[in-house]
Amino acid sequence: SALDSPGRLDEEHRLIARYAARLAAEISLSSSNKTEICPRPPADPGFSLDANKQQRQLIAELENKNREILQEIQRLRLEHEQASQPTPEKAQQNPTLLAELRLLRQRKDELEQRMSALQESRRELMVQLEGLMKLLKVRNLLVESGTRSDSDTGDSDTGVTVTQE
């Protein structure tokens, strides 16, 4: 699998080596600060086994802490979800809030109905406007054609009288 790839294993080994070096540096630093002599020098094979054991313990502790943190995160998420969802108990505890919610929903429905009526009225007005624009356009065309052909008399076949100033 991808988790067992050689690159991933090499990376893990480098991380472990880095942690081991850091831990060894901390151990030697803490022992030198206490002015104690290390019971085993770093070149001692027993010391490296002890360091590896300490590293494994540290890793195990960190993994346990990580599990605890993840569990806490999950618990907090569940708490948040439960707190954000209204429950019947909460609704019964605050009847004023329930009444206000009912009124708001009713007002919302009224506004939605009014908006639908206004949209329908707008559509009807747009249709009427289109019809009037067509009539105006036809009338202008007729007037223009009438003024060109009957510019002297002011009469046209359409019955529209054109006055010229």
C-alpha positions as CSV (number, residue, x, y, z in Angstrom):
1,S,0.0,0.0,0.0
2,A,1.0,3.7,-0.2
3,L,1.6,3.8,3.5
4,D,4.3,1.1,3.3
5,S,6.2,2.7,0.4
6,P,10.0,2.9,0.6
7,G,9.8,6.7,0.6
8,R,7.4,6.8,3.5
9,L,9.5,4.3,5.5
10,D,12.7,6.3,4.8
11,E,10.9,9.5,6.0
12,E,9.8,7.7,9.1
13,H,13.3,6.5,9.8
14,R,14.7,10.1,9.3
15,L,12.0,11.4,11.7
16,I,12.8,8.8,14.3
17,A,16.6,9.5,14.0
18,R,15.9,13.2,14.4
19,Y,13.8,12.6,17.5
20,A,16.5,10.3,18.9
21,A,19.2,12.9,18.4
22,R,17.0,15.6,20.0
23,L,16.2,13.3,22.9
24,A,19.9,12.4,23.3
25,A,20.8,16.1,23.3
26,E,18.2,16.9,25.9
27,I,19.4,14.0,28.1
28,S,23.0,15.1,27.9
29,L,22.0,18.7,28.4
30,S,19.9,17.9,31.5
31,S,22.6,15.7,32.9
32,S,25.3,18.4,32.4
33,N,23.0,21.0,33.9
34,K,22.7,18.9,37.0
35,T,26.5,18.4,37.0
36,E,26.0,14.7,37.1
37,I,28.0,12.3,35.1
38,C,26.1,10.2,32.6
39,P,25.9,6.7,33.9
40,R,26.8,5.5,30.4
41,P,28.7,7.4,27.7
42,P,26.9,8.0,24.4
43,A,29.2,5.5,22.6
44,D,28.0,2.7,24.9
45,P,25.6,0.4,23.0
46,G,23.4,0.1,26.1
47,F,22.9,3.8,26.0
48,S,21.6,3.7,22.5
49,L,19.2,0.9,23.4
50,D,18.0,2.9,26.4
51,A,17.6,6.0,24.1
52,N,15.6,3.9,21.7
53,K,13.4,2.6,24.5
54,Q,12.9,6.2,25.7
55,Q,12.0,7.2,22.1
56,R,9.5,4.4,21.8
57,Q,8.0,5.5,25.1
58,L,7.8,9.1,24.0
59,I,6.2,8.1,20.7
60,A,3.7,5.9,22.5
61,E,2.9,8.8,24.9
62,L,2.5,11.2,22.0
63,E,0.2,8.8,20.1
64,N,-1.9,8.4,23.3
65,K,-2.1,12.2,23.7
66,N,-3.0,12.5,20.0
67,R,-5.8,10.0,20.4
68,E,-7.1,11.9,23.5
69,I,-7.0,15.2,21.5
70,L,-8.9,13.6,18.6
71,Q,-11.5,12.2,20.9
72,E,-11.9,15.6,22.5
73,I,-12.3,17.3,19.1
74,Q,-15.0,14.7,18.2
75,R,-16.8,15.3,21.5
76,L,-16.8,19.1,21.0
77,R,-18.1,18.7,17.4
78,L,-21.0,16.6,18.7
79,E,-21.7,19.1,21.5
80,H,-21.7,21.9,18.9
81,E,-24.1,20.0,16.6
82,Q,-26.4,19.2,19.4
83,A,-26.3,22.8,20.7
84,S,-27.1,24.2,17.3
85,Q,-30.1,22.0,16.7
86,P,-33.3,23.1,18.4
87,T,-34.8,20.5,20.7
88,P,-38.5,20.2,21.9
89,E,-37.3,20.7,25.4
90,K,-35.7,24.0,24.5
91,A,-38.8,25.1,22.7
92,Q,-41.0,24.3,25.6
93,Q,-38.7,26.3,27.9
94,N,-39.2,29.5,25.9
95,P,-42.8,29.8,24.6
96,T,-42.2,33.5,23.8
97,L,-39.5,32.5,21.4
98,L,-41.9,29.9,19.8
99,A,-44.6,32.5,19.4
100,E,-42.1,35.0,17.8
101,L,-40.9,32.3,15.5
102,R,-44.5,31.5,14.4
103,L,-45.1,35.2,13.7
104,L,-41.9,35.5,11.7
105,R,-42.8,32.4,9.6
106,Q,-46.3,33.8,9.0
107,R,-44.9,37.2,8.0
108,K,-42.4,35.4,5.7
109,D,-45.3,33.6,4.0
110,E,-47.2,36.8,3.5
111,L,-44.2,38.6,2.0
112,E,-43.6,35.7,-0.4
113,Q,-47.2,35.8,-1.5
114,R,-47.0,39.6,-2.0
115,M,-43.8,39.1,-4.0
116,S,-45.4,36.5,-6.2
117,A,-48.4,38.9,-6.8
118,L,-46.0,41.7,-7.7
119,Q,-44.0,39.5,-10.0
120,E,-47.2,38.4,-11.8
121,S,-48.3,42.1,-12.1
122,R,-44.9,43.0,-13.5
123,R,-45.2,40.3,-16.1
124,E,-48.6,41.6,-17.1
125,L,-47.4,45.1,-17.3
126,M,-44.4,44.0,-19.4
127,V,-46.8,42.3,-21.9
128,Q,-48.9,45.4,-22.1
129,L,-45.9,47.6,-22.6
130,E,-44.6,45.4,-25.4
131,G,-48.1,45.7,-27.1
132,L,-48.1,49.5,-26.7
133,M,-44.5,49.7,-28.0
134,K,-45.6,47.7,-31.1
135,L,-48.6,49.9,-31.6
136,L,-46.5,53.0,-31.3
137,K,-43.9,51.6,-33.7
138,V,-46.6,50.8,-36.3
139,R,-48.2,54.2,-35.8
140,N,-44.9,55.9,-36.4
141,L,-44.2,53.9,-39.5
142,L,-47.7,54.7,-40.8
143,V,-47.3,58.4,-40.0
144,E,-43.9,58.5,-41.7
145,S,-45.2,56.7,-44.8
146,G,-48.3,58.9,-44.8
147,T,-46.2,62.1,-44.6
148,R,-44.1,61.0,-47.5
149,S,-47.0,60.1,-49.7
150,D,-49.6,62.7,-48.6
151,S,-47.5,65.5,-47.3
152,D,-49.6,68.2,-49.1
153,T,-53.0,67.1,-48.0
154,G,-52.3,65.8,-44.6
155,D,-54.7,62.8,-45.3
156,S,-53.7,59.2,-45.4
157,D,-55.4,56.0,-46.0
158,T,-55.2,55.1,-42.3
159,G,-57.4,57.9,-41.1
160,V,-54.5,59.5,-39.2
161,T,-54.2,63.3,-39.7
162,V,-50.7,64.7,-39.8
163,T,-50.3,68.3,-38.9
164,Q,-47.2,70.1,-40.1
165,E,-45.9,73.3,-38.6
